[in-house]
């Protein structure tokens, strides 16, 4: 049985880019976007992580239905 504890949360990271003066967003070490403020970058990463967690939860629930008989 899969629980919410089995779903990885993802590592969120925000780095200030001195050249572009933006905040670069990274999820699990992968660049995903840039935002003009740290607050916007944090919200963007929260949305992405939440969406990925929802997708993973849906997949694991569907997979559990197929596997369990």
C-alpha positions in Angstrom: 0.0 0.0 0.0 1.4 3.4 -0.9 1.1 6.3 1.5 1.8 10.0 1.1 5.1 9.4 2.9 6.3 7.3 -0.1 6.0 10.3 -2.5 9.2 12.3 -2.7 8.8 16.0 -1.9 11.4 17.3 -4.3 14.3 19.6 -3.3 13.5 23.3 -4.0 16.3 25.7 -4.5 16.4 29.5 -5.3 19.6 31.1 -6.5 20.0 34.8 -7.2 21.4 35.4 -10.7 23.6 38.6 -10.5 23.8 38.9 -14.3 20.0 38.8 -15.0 19.1 40.1 -11.5 16.4 37.4 -11.3 15.9 34.5 -9.0 16.5 31.2 -10.7 14.3 28.3 -9.6 15.6 24.7 -9.3 13.6 21.6 -8.5 15.7 18.5 -7.7 18.8 20.2 -9.1 17.1 21.0 -12.5 16.6 24.6 -13.6 12.9 25.3 -14.2 12.4 29.0 -14.5 13.4 32.5 -13.3 11.3 35.1 -11.4 11.9 38.7 -10.6 11.4 38.4 -6.9 12.3 35.7 -4.4 8.7 35.5 -3.3 7.5 34.8 -6.8 10.3 32.2 -7.2 9.1 30.5 -4.0 5.5 30.4 -5.1 6.5 29.0 -8.5 8.5 26.2 -6.9 5.6 25.4 -4.5 3.2 25.1 -7.5 5.5 22.9 -9.4 6.3 20.6 -6.4 2.6 20.4 -5.5 1.7 19.5 -9.1 4.3 16.8 -9.3 3.2 15.4 -5.9 -0.4 15.3 -7.2 0.7 13.5 -10.3 2.8 11.0 -8.4 -0.1 10.4 -5.9 -2.5 9.8 -8.8 -0.1 7.5 -10.5 0.7 5.4 -7.4 -3.1 5.1 -6.6 -3.9 4.0 -10.1 -0.9 1.6 -10.1 -2.0 0.2 -6.7 -5.5 -0.5 -8.2 -3.9 -2.4 -11.1 -1.5 -4.4 -8.9 -3.7 -5.3 -6.0 -6.4 -7.9 -6.7 
